[in-house]
Amino acid sequence: MKVTLEMELPNAVAASLPDRQADLRNIFALGLQQWQTPSGSYPWLDEVLDKLADAPAPAEVLQWKLSRKAQARIEALLERNRTTGLTPEEEREWKCFERIEHFVRLAKTRAAARLQAAA
């Protein structure tokens, strides 16, 4: 699907935009993802962000898991998806979880590499 957008922006914003269309598409896509991931909406997201804000040591990153309550929420979303399907809000939450889980896996991979390099 192709969509063409036209919008008026303040001069200060317009001046800071990159010249390349590909960059603008990426900026828009990242902004859309951020908009779909409202901080504070999902308790498990706050849990992940709080843990990362603590700047844990690599060994702590490898051992870290979501709380039982957060795991139960994710399992409930999975079950609902298998049975009745997700509401639009639940779908947004699930997509947010998938993105965050990907970043947590990347952090764990990097932590493992740091531990291995230090050994």
N, CA, C and O atoms as a GROMACS GRO file, in nm:
protein
  476
    1MET      N    1   0.084  -0.116   0.000
    1MET     CA    2   0.000   0.000   0.000
    1MET      C    3   0.090   0.124   0.000
    1MET      O    4   0.190   0.130   0.071
    2LYS      N    5   0.053   0.220  -0.079
    2LYS     CA    6   0.128   0.344  -0.087
    2LYS      C    7   0.038   0.460  -0.046
    2LYS      O    8  -0.074   0.473  -0.096
    3VAL      N    9   0.088   0.542   0.044
    3VAL     CA   10   0.014   0.658   0.093
    3VAL      C   11   0.102   0.781   0.074
    3VAL      O   12   0.220   0.778   0.108
    4THR      N   13   0.045   0.886   0.022
    4THR     CA   14   0.116   1.012   0.008
    4THR      C   15   0.064   1.109   0.113
    4THR      O   16  -0.057   1.129   0.125
    5LEU      N   17   0.155   1.168   0.188
    5LEU     CA   18   0.118   1.262   0.294
    5LEU      C   19   0.166   1.402   0.259
    5LEU      O   20   0.274   1.421   0.202
    6GLU      N   21   0.085   1.498   0.293
    6GLU     CA   22   0.124   1.638   0.281
    6GLU      C   23   0.088   1.704   0.413
    6GLU      O   24  -0.024   1.691   0.461
    7MET      N   25   0.184   1.777   0.472
    7MET     CA   26   0.156   1.842   0.599
    7MET      C   27   0.233   1.971   0.612
    7MET      O   28   0.339   1.989   0.551
    8GLU      N   29   0.180   2.059   0.693
    8GLU     CA   30   0.248   2.184   0.724
    8GLU      C   31   0.322   2.166   0.856
    8GLU      O   32   0.266   2.118   0.954
    9LEU      N   33   0.447   2.206   0.855
    9LEU     CA   34   0.530   2.195   0.974
    9LEU      C   35   0.586   2.331   1.010
    9LEU      O   36   0.606   2.416   0.922
   10PRO      N   37   0.612   2.354   1.138
   10PRO     CA   38   0.679   2.479   1.177
   10PRO      C   39   0.816   2.486   1.108
   10PRO      O   40   0.879   2.384   1.082
   11ASN      N   41   0.861   2.606   1.079
   11ASN     CA   42   0.989   2.625   1.010
   11ASN      C   43   1.104   2.554   1.079
   11ASN      O   44   1.189   2.494   1.013
   12ALA      N   45   1.110   2.560   1.212
   12ALA     CA   46   1.219   2.497   1.285
   12ALA      C   47   1.221   2.346   1.263
   12ALA      O   48   1.328   2.287   1.250
   13VAL      N   49   1.104   2.285   1.259
   13VAL     CA   50   1.096   2.141   1.235
   13VAL      C   51   1.132   2.110   1.090
   13VAL      O   52   1.212   2.020   1.064
   14ALA      N   53   1.076   2.185   0.997
   14ALA     CA   54   1.103   2.162   0.855
   14ALA      C   55   1.252   2.176   0.824
   14ALA      O   56   1.305   2.101   0.742
   15ALA      N   57   1.319   2.271   0.887
   15ALA     CA   58   1.461   2.293   0.862
   15ALA      C   59   1.547   2.176   0.910
   15ALA      O   60   1.656   2.154   0.858
   16SER      N   61   1.498   2.102   1.007
   16SER     CA   62   1.578   1.991   1.061
   16SER      C   63   1.552   1.859   0.990
   16SER      O   64   1.617   1.759   1.022
   17LEU      N   65   1.461   1.856   0.895
   17LEU     CA   66   1.431   1.732   0.824
   17LEU      C   67   1.542   1.698   0.725
   17LEU      O   68   1.599   1.787   0.663
   18PRO      N   69   1.572   1.569   0.711
   18PRO     CA   70   1.673   1.529   0.613
   18PRO      C   71   1.620   1.546   0.470
   18PRO      O   72   1.499   1.552   0.448
   19ASP      N   73   1.711   1.554   0.375
   19ASP     CA   74   1.672   1.573   0.236
   19ASP      C   75   1.626   1.444   0.169
   19ASP      O   76   1.545   1.447   0.076
   20ARG      N   77   1.676   1.332   0.214
   20ARG     CA   78   1.646   1.204   0.147
   20ARG      C   79   1.510   1.150   0.190
   20ARG      O   80   1.477   1.149   0.308
   21GLN      N   81   1.432   1.104   0.091
   21GLN     CA   82   1.299   1.049   0.119
   21GLN      C   83   1.306   0.924   0.205
   21GLN      O   84   1.221   0.903   0.291
   22ALA      N   85   1.408   0.841   0.183
   22ALA     CA   86   1.419   0.717   0.262
   22ALA      C   87   1.434   0.749   0.410
   22ALA      O   88   1.376   0.681   0.495
   23ASP      N   89   1.511   0.853   0.441
   23ASP     CA   90   1.527   0.893   0.581
   23ASP      C   91   1.394   0.940   0.640
   23ASP      O   92   1.361   0.909   0.754
   24LEU      N   93   1.318   1.015   0.560
   24LEU     CA   94   1.188   1.062   0.607
   24LEU      C   95   1.094   0.945   0.634
   24LEU      O   96   1.019   0.947   0.731
   25ARG      N   97   1.097   0.845   0.548
   25ARG     CA   98   1.012   0.727   0.569
   25ARG      C   99   1.050   0.656   0.698
   25ARG      O  100   0.964   0.612   0.774
   26ASN      N  101   1.181   0.644   0.724
   26ASN     CA  102   1.227   0.580   0.847
   26ASN      C  103   1.187   0.660   0.970
   26ASN      O  104   1.145   0.603   1.071
   27ILE      N  105   1.199   0.791   0.962
   27ILE     CA  106   1.159   0.877   1.074
   27ILE      C  107   1.011   0.860   1.103
   27ILE      O  108   0.970   0.848   1.218
   28PHE      N  109   0.931   0.858   0.998
   28PHE     CA  110   0.787   0.840   1.015
   28PHE      C  111   0.756   0.704   1.077
   28PHE      O  112   0.674   0.694   1.168
   29ALA      N  113   0.822   0.598   1.027
   29ALA     CA  114   0.797   0.463   1.079
   29ALA      C  115   0.836   0.453   1.227
   29ALA      O  116   0.763   0.394   1.306
   30LEU      N  117   0.951   0.510   1.263
   30LEU     CA  118   0.994   0.507   1.403
   30LEU      C  119   0.899   0.587   1.492
   30LEU      O  120   0.868   0.546   1.603
   31GLY      N  121   0.855   0.701   1.442
   31GLY     CA  122   0.759   0.782   1.517
   31GLY      C  123   0.628   0.709   1.538
   31GLY      O  124   0.567   0.719   1.645
   32LEU      N  125   0.584   0.637   1.436
   32LEU     CA  126   0.461   0.559   1.447
   32LEU      C  127   0.475   0.449   1.551
   32LEU      O  128   0.384   0.426   1.630
   33GLN      N  129   0.590   0.382   1.552
   33GLN     CA  130   0.614   0.279   1.653
   33GLN      C  131   0.612   0.340   1.793
   33GLN      O  132   0.552   0.283   1.884
   34GLN      N  133   0.675   0.454   1.809
   34GLN     CA  134   0.677   0.520   1.940
   34GLN      C  135   0.536   0.559   1.982
   34GLN      O  136   0.500   0.543   2.099
   35TRP      N  137   0.459   0.609   1.890
   35TRP     CA  138   0.321   0.648   1.918
   35TRP      C  139   0.238   0.528   1.961
   35TRP      O  140   0.148   0.540   2.045
   36GLN      N  141   0.267   0.411   1.904
   36GLN     CA  142   0.192   0.290   1.937
   36GLN      C  143   0.242   0.225   2.064
   36GLN      O  144   0.185   0.125   2.108
   37THR      N  145   0.346   0.278   2.124
   37THR     CA  146   0.404   0.221   2.246
   37THR      C  147   0.400   0.326   2.356
   37THR      O  148   0.505   0.379   2.394
   38PRO      N  149   0.283   0.357   2.409
   38PRO     CA  150   0.273   0.461   2.511
   38PRO      C  151   0.332   0.415   2.644
   38PRO      O  152   0.288   0.315   2.701
   39SER      N  153   0.432   0.487   2.693
   39SER     CA  154   0.493   0.453   2.820
   39SER      C  155   0.391   0.467   2.932
   39SER      O  156   0.313   0.563   2.934
   40GLY      N  157   0.391   0.373   3.023
   40GLY     CA  158   0.299   0.377   3.135
   40GLY      C  159   0.169   0.302   3.110
   40GLY      O  160   0.091   0.280   3.202
   41SER      N  161   0.145   0.263   2.985
   41SER     CA  162   0.021   0.193   2.953
   41SER      C  163   0.025   0.046   2.991
   41SER      O  164  -0.077  -0.012   3.027
   42TYR      N  165   0.142  -0.013   2.984
   42TYR     CA  166   0.155  -0.156   3.011
   42TYR      C  167   0.251  -0.174   3.129
   42TYR      O  168   0.368  -0.139   3.119
   43PRO      N  169   0.203  -0.229   3.240
   43PRO     CA  170   0.291  -0.245   3.356
   43PRO      C  171   0.419  -0.324   3.324
   43PRO      O  172   0.525  -0.291   3.377
   44TRP      N  173   0.409  -0.426   3.240
   44TRP     CA  174   0.529  -0.505   3.208
   44TRP      C  175   0.632  -0.420   3.134
   44TRP      O  176   0.752  -0.444   3.148
   45LEU      N  177   0.587  -0.320   3.055
   45LEU     CA  178   0.681  -0.233   2.984
   45LEU      C  179   0.757  -0.147   3.085
   45LEU      O  180   0.878  -0.129   3.073
   46ASP      N  181   0.686  -0.094   3.182
   46ASP     CA  182   0.753  -0.016   3.288
   46ASP      C  183   0.856  -0.102   3.360
   46ASP      O  184   0.963  -0.054   3.396
   47GLU      N  185   0.822  -0.229   3.381
   47GLU     CA  186   0.913  -0.322   3.448
   47GLU      C  187   1.043  -0.336   3.368
   47GLU      O  188   1.152  -0.331   3.425
   48VAL      N  189   1.032  -0.353   3.238
   48VAL     CA  190   1.150  -0.367   3.152
   48VAL      C  191   1.231  -0.238   3.152
   48VAL      O  192   1.353  -0.241   3.168
   49LEU      N  193   1.164  -0.125   3.134
   49LEU     CA  194   1.234   0.003   3.129
   49LEU      C  195   1.303   0.035   3.262
   49LEU      O  196   1.414   0.086   3.263
   50ASP      N  197   1.237   0.005   3.373
   50ASP     CA  198   1.298   0.027   3.504
   50ASP      C  199   1.424  -0.057   3.520
   50ASP      O  200   1.525  -0.010   3.573
   51LYS      N  201   1.419  -0.182   3.476
   51LYS     CA  202   1.535  -0.270   3.487
   51LYS      C  203   1.651  -0.216   3.404
   51LYS      O  204   1.765  -0.212   3.450
   52LEU      N  205   1.621  -0.174   3.281
   52LEU     CA  206   1.726  -0.120   3.195
   52LEU      C  207   1.782   0.010   3.251
   52LEU      O  208   1.902   0.038   3.237
   53ALA      N  209   1.698   0.090   3.314
   53ALA     CA  210   1.743   0.216   3.373
   53ALA      C  211   1.840   0.194   3.489
   53ALA      O  212   1.919   0.282   3.522
   54ASP      N  213   1.833   0.076   3.551
   54ASP     CA  214   1.924   0.042   3.660
   54ASP      C  215   2.065   0.009   3.611
   54ASP      O  216   2.156  -0.008   3.692
   55ALA      N  217   2.084   0.001   3.478
   55ALA     CA  218   2.213  -0.033   3.418
   55ALA      C  219   2.272  -0.159   3.482
   55ALA      O  220   2.379  -0.154   3.542
   56PRO      N  221   2.202  -0.271   3.469
   56PRO     CA  222   2.249  -0.394   3.532
   56PRO      C  223   2.379  -0.446   3.470
   56PRO      O  224   2.409  -0.419   3.354
   57ALA      N  225   2.454  -0.520   3.550
   57ALA     CA  226   2.576  -0.585   3.501
   57ALA      C  227   2.538  -0.694   3.401
   57ALA      O  228   2.425  -0.743   3.404
   58PRO      N  229   2.629  -0.731   3.311
   58PRO     CA  230   2.597  -0.833   3.211
   58PRO      C  231   2.540  -0.963   3.268
   58PRO      O  232   2.447  -1.020   3.210
   59ALA      N  233   2.593  -1.009   3.380
   59ALA     CA  234   2.541  -1.133   3.440
   59ALA      C  235   2.396  -1.115   3.484
   59ALA      O  236   2.315  -1.208   3.472
   60GLU      N  237   2.362  -0.997   3.536
   60GLU     CA  238   2.224  -0.970   3.576
   60GLU      C  239   2.131  -0.967   3.455
   60GLU      O  240   2.017  -1.014   3.462
   61VAL      N  241   2.179  -0.912   3.345
   61VAL     CA  242   2.098  -0.906   3.223
   61VAL      C  243   2.064  -1.048   3.178
   61VAL      O  244   1.949  -1.076   3.141
   62LEU      N  245   2.162  -1.136   3.180
   62LEU     CA  246   2.139  -1.274   3.136
   62LEU      C  247   2.039  -1.347   3.224
   62LEU      O  248   1.961  -1.429   3.175
   63GLN      N  249   2.039  -1.319   3.352
   63GLN     CA  250   1.951  -1.389   3.445
   63GLN      C  251   1.813  -1.327   3.457
   63GLN      O  252   1.722  -1.390   3.510
   64TRP      N  253   1.796  -1.206   3.408
   64TRP     CA  254   1.671  -1.133   3.428
   64TRP      C  255   1.555  -1.193   3.352
   64TRP      O  256   1.569  -1.234   3.237
   65LYS      N  257   1.440  -1.199   3.419
   65LYS     CA  258   1.315  -1.245   3.358
   65LYS      C  259   1.204  -1.151   3.403
   65LYS      O  260   1.214  -1.084   3.506
   66LEU      N  261   1.097  -1.148   3.324
   66LEU     CA  262   0.978  -1.073   3.365
   66LEU      C  263   0.921  -1.130   3.494
   66LEU      O  264   0.939  -1.249   3.523
   67SER      N  265   0.853  -1.048   3.569
   67SER     CA  266   0.786  -1.095   3.690
   67SER      C  267   0.678  -1.196   3.652
   67SER      O  268   0.636  -1.203   3.537
   68ARG      N  269   0.634  -1.272   3.750
   68ARG     CA  270   0.527  -1.370   3.724
   68ARG      C  271   0.400  -1.302   3.676
   68ARG      O  272   0.329  -1.354   3.590
   69LYS      N  273   0.371  -1.186   3.732
   69LYS     CA  274   0.251  -1.112   3.691
   69LYS      C  275   0.261  -1.070   3.544
   69LYS      O  276   0.165  -1.084   3.468
   70ALA      N  277   0.378  -1.021   3.504
   70ALA     CA  278   0.398  -0.980   3.365
   70ALA      C  279   0.393  -1.102   3.273
   70ALA      O  280   0.334  -1.095   3.165
   71GLN      N  281   0.454  -1.212   3.314
   71GLN     CA  282   0.450  -1.334   3.234
   71GLN      C  283   0.306  -1.383   3.219
   71GLN      O  284   0.267  -1.429   3.112
   72ALA      N  285   0.228  -1.372   3.325
   72ALA     CA  286   0.088  -1.413   3.319
   72ALA      C  287   0.011  -1.328   3.219
   72ALA      O  288  -0.076  -1.380   3.148
   73ARG      N  289   0.040  -1.199   3.213
   73ARG     CA  290  -0.028  -1.112   3.116
   73ARG      C  291   0.006  -1.153   2.974
   73ARG      O  292  -0.083  -1.159   2.888
   74ILE      N  293   0.132  -1.181   2.947
   74ILE     CA  294   0.174  -1.221   2.813
   74ILE      C  295   0.110  -1.355   2.776
   74ILE      O  296   0.064  -1.373   2.664
   75GLU      N  297   0.107  -1.448   2.871
   75GLU     CA  298   0.042  -1.577   2.846
   75GLU      C  299  -0.107  -1.560   2.819
   75GLU      O  300  -0.164  -1.630   2.736
   76ALA      N  301  -0.171  -1.466   2.890
   76ALA     CA  302  -0.314  -1.440   2.867
   76ALA      C  303  -0.336  -1.385   2.726
   76ALA      O  304  -0.433  -1.422   2.660
   77LEU      N  305  -0.248  -1.297   2.681
   77LEU     CA  306  -0.259  -1.245   2.545
   77LEU      C  307  -0.242  -1.357   2.442
   77LEU      O  308  -0.315  -1.363   2.343
   78LEU      N  309  -0.146  -1.444   2.466
   78LEU     CA  310  -0.125  -1.557   2.375
   78LEU      C  311  -0.248  -1.647   2.368
   78LEU      O  312  -0.290  -1.688   2.260
   79GLU      N  313  -0.304  -1.677   2.484
   79GLU     CA  314  -0.422  -1.764   2.489
   79GLU      C  315  -0.541  -1.698   2.420
   79GLU      O  316  -0.612  -1.763   2.343
   80ARG      N  317  -0.562  -1.571   2.446
   80ARG     CA  318  -0.673  -1.501   2.383
   80ARG      C  319  -0.654  -1.497   2.231
   80ARG      O  320  -0.750  -1.510   2.155
   81ASN      N  321  -0.530  -1.479   2.187
   81ASN     CA  322  -0.501  -1.477   2.044
   81ASN      C  323  -0.534  -1.612   1.980
   81ASN      O  324  -0.583  -1.618   1.867
   82ARG      N  325  -0.506  -1.720   2.053
   82ARG     CA  326  -0.535  -1.855   2.001
   82ARG      C  327  -0.684  -1.885   1.999
   82ARG      O  328  -0.730  -1.961   1.914
   83THR      N  329  -0.759  -1.827   2.090
   83THR     CA  330  -0.900  -1.864   2.103
   83THR      C  331  -0.992  -1.762   2.037
   83THR      O  332  -1.046  -1.789   1.929
   84THR      N  333  -1.011  -1.648   2.099
   84THR     CA  334  -1.110  -1.552   2.049
   84THR      C  335  -1.050  -1.441   1.964
   84THR      O  336  -1.123  -1.370   1.895
   85GLY      N  337  -0.919  -1.426   1.968
   85GLY     CA  338  -0.854  -1.317   1.895
   85GLY      C  339  -0.836  -1.196   1.986
   85GLY      O  340  -0.903  -1.182   2.088
   86LEU      N  341  -0.745  -1.110   1.947
   86LEU     CA  342  -0.712  -0.992   2.027
   86LEU      C  343  -0.794  -0.871   1.985
   86LEU      O  344  -0.827  -0.855   1.867
   87THR      N  345  -0.825  -0.787   2.081
   87THR     CA  346  -0.888  -0.658   2.050
   87THR      C  347  -0.780  -0.569   1.988
   87THR      O  348  -0.661  -0.601   1.996
   88PRO      N  349  -0.818  -0.458   1.925
   88PRO     CA  350  -0.715  -0.369   1.871
   88PRO      C  351  -0.615  -0.321   1.977
   88PRO      O  352  -0.495  -0.313   1.948
   89GLU      N  353  -0.661  -0.291   2.097
   89GLU     CA  354  -0.570  -0.248   2.203
   89GLU      C  355  -0.477  -0.362   2.244
   89GLU      O  356  -0.357  -0.341   2.264
   90GLU      N  357  -0.531  -0.483   2.255
   90GLU     CA  358  -0.447  -0.599   2.288
   90GLU      C  359  -0.347  -0.627   2.177
   90GLU      O  360  -0.234  -0.667   2.205
   91GLU      N  361  -0.386  -0.606   2.054
   91GLU     CA  362  -0.295  -0.623   1.940
   91GLU      C  363  -0.180  -0.523   1.949
   91GLU      O  364  -0.065  -0.560   1.924
   92ARG      N  365  -0.209  -0.398   1.985
   92ARG     CA  366  -0.103  -0.298   2.004
   92ARG      C  367  -0.010  -0.340   2.118
   92ARG      O  368   0.112  -0.327   2.107
   93GLU      N  369  -0.070  -0.389   2.226
   93GLU     CA  370   0.012  -0.434   2.339
   93GLU      C  371   0.102  -0.550   2.297
   93GLU      O  372   0.220  -0.554   2.334
   94TRP      N  373   0.048  -0.644   2.221
   94TRP     CA  374   0.126  -0.760   2.178
   94TRP      C  375   0.241  -0.716   2.086
   94TRP      O  376   0.354  -0.764   2.101
   95LYS      N  377   0.212  -0.626   1.993
   95LYS     CA  378   0.317  -0.577   1.904
   95LYS      C  379   0.426  -0.504   1.983
   95LYS      O  380   0.544  -0.517   1.952
   96CYS      N  381   0.386  -0.430   2.083
   96CYS     CA  382   0.481  -0.362   2.170
   96CYS      C  383   0.568  -0.466   2.241
   96CYS      O  384   0.690  -0.451   2.248
   97PHE      N  385   0.505  -0.569   2.294
   97PHE     CA  386   0.580  -0.675   2.362
   97PHE      C  387   0.681  -0.739   2.268
   97PHE      O  388   0.795  -0.763   2.306
   98GLU      N  389   0.639  -0.768   2.144
   98GLU     CA  390   0.731  -0.830   2.048
   98GLU      C  391   0.854  -0.743   2.025
   98GLU      O  392   0.965  -0.794   2.020
   99ARG      N  393   0.833  -0.613   2.009
   99ARG     CA  394   0.947  -0.522   1.987
   99ARG      C  395   1.038  -0.518   2.110
   99ARG      O  396   1.161  -0.526   2.097
  100ILE      N  397   0.978  -0.507   2.227
  100ILE     CA  398   1.059  -0.500   2.349
  100ILE      C  399   1.132  -0.631   2.373
  100ILE      O  400   1.249  -0.631   2.412
  101GLU      N  401   1.064  -0.743   2.350
  101GLU     CA  402   1.128  -0.874   2.368
  101GLU      C  403   1.250  -0.886   2.276
  101GLU      O  404   1.353  -0.941   2.315
  102HIS      N  405   1.237  -0.835   2.154
  102HIS     CA  406   1.350  -0.839   2.061
  102HIS      C  407   1.469  -0.761   2.118
  102HIS      O  408   1.582  -0.809   2.112
  103PHE      N  409   1.444  -0.643   2.173
  103PHE     CA  410   1.552  -0.563   2.231
  103PHE      C  411   1.613  -0.631   2.354
  103PHE      O  412   1.734  -0.625   2.375
  104VAL      N  413   1.530  -0.695   2.434
  104VAL     CA  414   1.582  -0.766   2.551
  104VAL      C  415   1.672  -0.882   2.506
  104VAL      O  416   1.777  -0.906   2.565
  105ARG      N  417   1.630  -0.953   2.402
  105ARG     CA  418   1.714  -1.062   2.349
  105ARG      C  419   1.848  -1.007   2.298
  105ARG      O  420   1.952  -1.068   2.320
  106LEU      N  421   1.843  -0.894   2.229
  106LEU     CA  422   1.967  -0.832   2.182
  106LEU      C  423   2.057  -0.795   2.300
  106LEU      O  424   2.178  -0.816   2.296
  107ALA      N  425   1.997  -0.740   2.406
  107ALA     CA  426   2.075  -0.703   2.524
  107ALA      C  427   2.137  -0.827   2.589
  107ALA      O  428   2.252  -0.823   2.633
  108LYS      N  429   2.062  -0.936   2.595
  108LYS     CA  430   2.115  -1.059   2.654
  108LYS      C  431   2.227  -1.117   2.568
  108LYS      O  432   2.325  -1.169   2.621
  109THR      N  433   2.214  -1.108   2.436
  109THR     CA  434   2.319  -1.155   2.346
  109THR      C  435   2.446  -1.073   2.367
  109THR      O  436   2.556  -1.128   2.373
  110ARG      N  437   2.430  -0.942   2.377
  110ARG     CA  438   2.545  -0.854   2.398
  110ARG      C  439   2.607  -0.879   2.536
  110ARG      O  440   2.729  -0.878   2.549
  111ALA      N  441   2.524  -0.901   2.636
  111ALA     CA  442   2.575  -0.929   2.771
  111ALA      C  443   2.656  -1.058   2.772
  111ALA      O  444   2.762  -1.065   2.835
  112ALA      N  445   2.606  -1.160   2.703
  112ALA     CA  446   2.678  -1.288   2.695
  112ALA      C  447   2.813  -1.269   2.627
  112ALA      O  448   2.913  -1.326   2.670
  113ALA      N  449   2.816  -1.190   2.522
  113ALA     CA  450   2.942  -1.165   2.451
  113ALA      C  451   3.041  -1.092   2.542
  113ALA      O  452   3.160  -1.122   2.541
  114ARG      N  453   2.992  -0.996   2.620
  114ARG     CA  454   3.081  -0.923   2.712
  114ARG      C  455   3.137  -1.015   2.820
  114ARG      O  456   3.255  -1.006   2.855
  115LEU      N  457   3.053  -1.102   2.872
  115LEU     CA  458   3.100  -1.196   2.974
  115LEU      C  459   3.204  -1.292   2.915
  115LEU      O  460   3.303  -1.323   2.980
  116GLN      N  461   3.180  -1.337   2.794
  116GLN     CA  462   3.274  -1.429   2.729
  116GLN      C  463   3.407  -1.359   2.701
  116GLN      O  464   3.513  -1.419   2.718
  117ALA      N  465   3.401  -1.234   2.657
  117ALA     CA  466   3.524  -1.159   2.629
  117ALA      C  467   3.604  -1.133   2.756
  117ALA      O  468   3.727  -1.128   2.753
  118ALA      N  469   3.534  -1.116   2.868
  118ALA     CA  470   3.601  -1.089   2.995
  118ALA      C  471   3.661  -1.214   3.057
  118ALA      O  472   3.748  -1.205   3.144
  119ALA      N  473   3.615  -1.330   3.014
  119ALA     CA  474   3.662  -1.457   3.074
  119ALA      C  475   3.799  -1.496   3.024
  119ALA      O  476   3.853  -1.599   3.065
   0.00000   0.00000   0.00000
